[in-house]
Amino acid sequence: MNMLIYLIPIALFMGGIGLAAFLWSLKSGQYDDLQGAAWRVLADDEADSSKR
């Protein structure tokens, strides 16, 4: 029971860090173009075919 005095603040601190990282990723635009990466995988670029 004595360990809860340490574990609860550590868990809250780590949760706060995770929330801060998520909010930073929203603010920096990480989720703006979700479809772009999917279409880039399917696109057949001429530059990529010359590497083969």
Secondary structure as GFF3:
##gff-version 3
##sequence-region A 1 52
A	DSSP	alpha_helix	4	27	.	.	.	ID=ss1
A	DSSP	alpha_helix	34	42	.	.	.	ID=ss2
A	DSSP	alpha_helix	46	49	.	.	.	ID=ss3
###
